[in-house]
Amino acid sequence: MSDPVRRPGSPVPPLGDDDPLDPPPGLLELFWVFSKIGILSFGGALSSWVHREISVKRRWMTETDVLSSLALAQIMPGINVVNLSLFCGQRLRGVLGSFVSVMGILAAPTVLVILISTVFDKFSHYAWVSDLLNGIAAAAIGMLIHMGVKATQRSARSIPIFLIVVAIFIGVGILKIHMVIVVLLLGPLAVWLSYRAVMAEQRAREEAQRDA
Amino acid sequence: MRNDLLWTLFVMFLPLSLLSVGGGVSIIAPLHHQTVQLLGWLTEQQFVEVFAISRAAPGPGSLIVPLIGWKVSGVAGALVASIGMFLPSSILAYGVAKLWNRYRGTTVHAALERGLAAVAAGLILAGTLAIFQAAGTGWLAWLVAGGSAAILYWRNINPLWLLFGGGALYAIVMHFMR
């Protein structure tokens, strides 16, 4: 199967939710992918890495699946990306999957952060080190912006839902209202609109089947 | 004595685990209050340093938790702090994940999934703004971030190139502006 997404350097064609998924990975592979994310995610943007590795580079879950898991991960107590890894692991390989995913995202980076802390003093007073780190962090924010744009394209299937995305952005990002309040107010509206859309699609499919 | 220390560490992170709604940033203030002001485990300077290291290192920013454990009580401290911080919220999240996937395939699940994906989109974009404002960075950071986002949008390249390219560009430009 030709899948241009996996060829580096190529333009990025959108993959729909209906495109076929890859078979779920083994536990070792799952652990490795989350370890890789933990080790490579300089500057942060971990959820963007998860999105990329799980639903773009590999097709283990649809984008909508990963994004909705991320929303749940964010409104639940706990660290967002740890919750997100757990959600993906549970979805792909059940209880052991969630365990190895969380261990992957935490174990190797923990060892790394402790190692870095032992040499940090020697480097921290160089201006170029903090400049380099600021630049890396800025590029990581770029990854998040990219993910936000892709997520908007994927999820805002109608103008009302697009307006909800914008309202959440303004409410949380600009007006600084607590995320949970904004989600509780606007989330149900987004779900209700989606429910109507899903029902309409089902009806359309049934009618098409009847006609055929 | 040492067991007391580990126990204190564990008990300190338990409530943080379940109160940390909205991600890692929300634990920093209570963590600072406990470790620096109440218990005196770390000096102000040490806390700032630990915070900076956990930001600079790859991985979740919440690795400040095992790092504090490590500073306080070595490997055992790192382990105990991690368990206290990540286990309670993970058990809760596991329950929700299981429930969430049980109803997969139903119309309501499909609608929830789509609605929540839209919520995620809004939250991701709001999050980028919050990080920018917290960092208090200037035009160069915006340029690197915007450029990286644009490149990723049109080309499927490994983000590592952007991270190190962005870091190098930032360091070089700042060097000549000083």
Boltz contact constraints between the chains, C-beta under 6 A:
constraints:
  - contact:
      token1: [A, 10]
      token2: [B, 156]
      max_distance: 6.0
  - contact:
      token1: [A, 12]
      token2: [B, 156]
      max_distance: 6.0
  - contact:
      token1: [A, 38]
      token2: [B, 59]
      max_distance: 6.0
  - contact:
      token1: [A, 39]
      token2: [B, 58]
      max_distance: 6.0
  - contact:
      token1: [A, 41]
      token2: [B, 58]
      max_distance: 6.0
  - contact:
      token1: [A, 42]
      token2: [B, 58]
      max_distance: 6.0
  - contact:
      token1: [A, 42]
      token2: [B, 163]
      max_distance: 6.0
  - contact:
      token1: [A, 43]
      token2: [B, 163]
      max_distance: 6.0
  - contact:
      token1: [A, 46]
      token2: [B, 60]
      max_distance: 6.0
  - contact:
      token1: [A, 64]
      token2: [B, 113]
      max_distance: 6.0
  - contact:
      token1: [A, 64]
      token2: [B, 117]
      max_distance: 6.0
  - contact:
      token1: [A, 67]
      token2: [B, 117]
      max_distance: 6.0
  - contact:
      token1: [A, 67]
      token2: [B, 120]
      max_distance: 6.0
  - contact:
      token1: [A, 68]
      token2: [B, 113]
      max_distance: 6.0
  - contact:
      token1: [A, 68]
      token2: [B, 116]
      max_distance: 6.0
  - contact:
      token1: [A, 68]
      token2: [B, 117]
      max_distance: 6.0
  - contact:
      token1: [A, 70]
      token2: [B, 120]
      max_distance: 6.0
  - contact:
      token1: [A, 71]
      token2: [B, 116]
      max_distance: 6.0
  - contact:
      token1: [A, 71]
      token2: [B, 119]
      max_distance: 6.0
  - contact:
      token1: [A, 71]
      token2: [B, 120]
      max_distance: 6.0
  - contact:
      token1: [A, 74]
      token2: [B, 123]
      max_distance: 6.0
  - contact:
      token1: [A, 76]
      token2: [B, 93]
      max_distance: 6.0
  - contact:
      token1: [A, 77]
      token2: [B, 18]
      max_distance: 6.0
  - contact:
      token1: [A, 77]
      token2: [B, 20]
      max_distance: 6.0
  - contact:
      token1: [A, 77]
      token2: [B, 21]
      max_distance: 6.0
  - contact:
      token1: [A, 77]
      token2: [B, 89]
      max_distance: 6.0
  - contact:
      token1: [A, 78]
      token2: [B, 89]
      max_distance: 6.0
  - contact:
      token1: [A, 78]
      token2: [B, 93]
      max_distance: 6.0
  - contact:
      token1: [A, 79]
      token2: [B, 24]
      max_distance: 6.0
  - contact:
      token1: [A, 79]
      token2: [B, 60]
      max_distance: 6.0
  - contact:
      token1: [A, 79]
      token2: [B, 62]
      max_distance: 6.0
  - contact:
      token1: [A, 80]
      token2: [B, 23]
      max_distance: 6.0
  - contact:
      token1: [A, 81]
      token2: [B, 60]
      max_distance: 6.0
  - contact:
      token1: [A, 82]
      token2: [B, 86]
      max_distance: 6.0
  - contact:
      token1: [A, 83]
      token2: [B, 93]
      max_distance: 6.0
  - contact:
      token1: [A, 86]
      token2: [B, 90]
      max_distance: 6.0
  - contact:
      token1: [A, 86]
      token2: [B, 93]
      max_distance: 6.0
  - contact:
      token1: [A, 87]
      token2: [B, 97]
      max_distance: 6.0
  - contact:
      token1: [A, 90]
      token2: [B, 97]
      max_distance: 6.0
  - contact:
      token1: [A, 91]
      token2: [B, 101]
      max_distance: 6.0
  - contact:
      token1: [A, 98]
      token2: [B, 94]
      max_distance: 6.0
  - contact:
      token1: [A, 109]
      token2: [B, 58]
      max_distance: 6.0
  - contact:
      token1: [A, 109]
      token2: [B, 59]
      max_distance: 6.0
  - contact:
      token1: [A, 109]
      token2: [B, 63]
      max_distance: 6.0
  - contact:
      token1: [A, 110]
      token2: [B, 63]
      max_distance: 6.0
  - contact:
      token1: [A, 110]
      token2: [B, 66]
      max_distance: 6.0
  - contact:
      token1: [A, 112]
      token2: [B, 57]
      max_distance: 6.0
  - contact:
      token1: [A, 113]
      token2: [B, 57]
      max_distance: 6.0
  - contact:
      token1: [A, 113]
      token2: [B, 63]
      max_distance: 6.0
  - contact:
      token1: [A, 113]
      token2: [B, 67]
      max_distance: 6.0
  - contact:
      token1: [A, 114]
      token2: [B, 70]
      max_distance: 6.0
  - contact:
      token1: [A, 116]
      token2: [B, 53]
      max_distance: 6.0
  - contact:
      token1: [A, 116]
      token2: [B, 57]
      max_distance: 6.0
  - contact:
      token1: [A, 117]
      token2: [B, 53]
      max_distance: 6.0
  - contact:
      token1: [A, 120]
      token2: [B, 53]
      max_distance: 6.0
  - contact:
      token1: [A, 128]
      token2: [B, 171]
      max_distance: 6.0
  - contact:
      token1: [A, 131]
      token2: [B, 170]
      max_distance: 6.0
  - contact:
      token1: [A, 131]
      token2: [B, 171]
      max_distance: 6.0
  - contact:
      token1: [A, 131]
      token2: [B, 174]
      max_distance: 6.0
  - contact:
      token1: [A, 132]
      token2: [B, 167]
      max_distance: 6.0
  - contact:
      token1: [A, 132]
      token2: [B, 171]
      max_distance: 6.0
  - contact:
      token1: [A, 133]
      token2: [B, 56]
      max_distance: 6.0
  - contact:
      token1: [A, 134]
      token2: [B, 170]
      max_distance: 6.0
  - contact:
      token1: [A, 135]
      token2: [B, 144]
      max_distance: 6.0
  - contact:
      token1: [A, 135]
      token2: [B, 166]
      max_distance: 6.0
  - contact:
      token1: [A, 135]
      token2: [B, 167]
      max_distance: 6.0
  - contact:
      token1: [A, 135]
      token2: [B, 170]
      max_distance: 6.0
  - contact:
      token1: [A, 135]
      token2: [B, 171]
      max_distance: 6.0
  - contact:
      token1: [A, 136]
      token2: [B, 163]
      max_distance: 6.0
  - contact:
      token1: [A, 136]
      token2: [B, 167]
      max_distance: 6.0
  - contact:
      token1: [A, 138]
      token2: [B, 141]
      max_distance: 6.0
  - contact:
      token1: [A, 138]
      token2: [B, 144]
      max_distance: 6.0
  - contact:
      token1: [A, 138]
      token2: [B, 145]
      max_distance: 6.0
  - contact:
      token1: [A, 138]
      token2: [B, 166]
      max_distance: 6.0
  - contact:
      token1: [A, 139]
      token2: [B, 144]
      max_distance: 6.0
  - contact:
      token1: [A, 139]
      token2: [B, 148]
      max_distance: 6.0
  - contact:
      token1: [A, 139]
      token2: [B, 162]
      max_distance: 6.0
  - contact:
      token1: [A, 139]
      token2: [B, 163]
      max_distance: 6.0
  - contact:
      token1: [A, 139]
      token2: [B, 166]
      max_distance: 6.0
  - contact:
      token1: [A, 141]
      token2: [B, 128]
      max_distance: 6.0
  - contact:
      token1: [A, 141]
      token2: [B, 131]
      max_distance: 6.0
  - contact:
      token1: [A, 141]
      token2: [B, 145]
      max_distance: 6.0
  - contact:
      token1: [A, 142]
      token2: [B, 145]
      max_distance: 6.0
  - contact:
      token1: [A, 142]
      token2: [B, 148]
      max_distance: 6.0
  - contact:
      token1: [A, 142]
      token2: [B, 149]
      max_distance: 6.0
  - contact:
      token1: [A, 143]
      token2: [B, 159]
      max_distance: 6.0
  - contact:
      token1: [A, 144]
      token2: [B, 128]
      max_distance: 6.0
  - contact:
      token1: [A, 145]
      token2: [B, 128]
      max_distance: 6.0
  - contact:
      token1: [A, 145]
      token2: [B, 149]
      max_distance: 6.0
  - contact:
      token1: [A, 146]
      token2: [B, 149]
      max_distance: 6.0
  - contact:
      token1: [A, 146]
      token2: [B, 152]
      max_distance: 6.0
  - contact:
      token1: [A, 146]
      token2: [B, 153]
      max_distance: 6.0
  - contact:
      token1: [A, 147]
      token2: [B, 124]
      max_distance: 6.0
  - contact:
      token1: [A, 148]
      token2: [B, 124]
      max_distance: 6.0
  - contact:
      token1: [A, 148]
      token2: [B, 125]
      max_distance: 6.0
  - contact:
      token1: [A, 151]
      token2: [B, 120]
      max_distance: 6.0
  - contact:
      token1: [A, 151]
      token2: [B, 121]
      max_distance: 6.0
  - contact:
      token1: [A, 151]
      token2: [B, 124]
      max_distance: 6.0
  - contact:
      token1: [A, 152]
      token2: [B, 121]
      max_distance: 6.0
  - contact:
      token1: [A, 155]
      token2: [B, 117]
      max_distance: 6.0
  - contact:
      token1: [A, 155]
      token2: [B, 118]
      max_distance: 6.0
  - contact:
      token1: [A, 155]
      token2: [B, 121]
      max_distance: 6.0
  - contact:
      token1: [A, 161]
      token2: [B, 118]
      max_distance: 6.0
  - contact:
      token1: [A, 164]
      token2: [B, 118]
      max_distance: 6.0
  - contact:
      token1: [A, 165]
      token2: [B, 118]
      max_distance: 6.0
  - contact:
      token1: [A, 165]
      token2: [B, 121]
      max_distance: 6.0
  - contact:
      token1: [A, 165]
      token2: [B, 122]
      max_distance: 6.0
  - contact:
      token1: [A, 168]
      token2: [B, 122]
      max_distance: 6.0
  - contact:
      token1: [A, 169]
      token2: [B, 122]
      max_distance: 6.0
  - contact:
      token1: [A, 169]
      token2: [B, 125]
      max_distance: 6.0
  - contact:
      token1: [A, 169]
      token2: [B, 126]
      max_distance: 6.0
  - contact:
      token1: [A, 172]
      token2: [B, 126]
      max_distance: 6.0
  - contact:
      token1: [A, 173]
      token2: [B, 126]
      max_distance: 6.0
  - contact:
      token1: [A, 173]
      token2: [B, 129]
      max_distance: 6.0
  - contact:
      token1: [A, 179]
      token2: [B, 22]
      max_distance: 6.0
  - contact:
      token1: [A, 183]
      token2: [B, 119]
      max_distance: 6.0
  - contact:
      token1: [A, 187]
      token2: [B, 119]
      max_distance: 6.0
  - contact:
      token1: [A, 190]
      token2: [B, 115]
      max_distance: 6.0
  - contact:
      token1: [A, 190]
      token2: [B, 118]
      max_distance: 6.0
  - contact:
      token1: [A, 190]
      token2: [B, 119]
      max_distance: 6.0
  - contact:
      token1: [A, 191]
      token2: [B, 111]
      max_distance: 6.0
  - contact:
      token1: [A, 191]
      token2: [B, 112]
      max_distance: 6.0
  - contact:
      token1: [A, 191]
      token2: [B, 115]
      max_distance: 6.0
  - contact:
      token1: [A, 194]
      token2: [B, 111]
      max_distance: 6.0
  - contact:
      token1: [A, 194]
      token2: [B, 114]
      max_distance: 6.0
  - contact:
      token1: [A, 194]
      token2: [B, 115]
      max_distance: 6.0
  - contact:
      token1: [A, 195]
      token2: [B, 111]
      max_distance: 6.0
  - contact:
      token1: [A, 198]
      token2: [B, 107]
      max_distance: 6.0
  - contact:
      token1: [A, 198]
      token2: [B, 110]
      max_distance: 6.0
  - contact:
      token1: [A, 198]
      token2: [B, 111]
      max_distance: 6.0
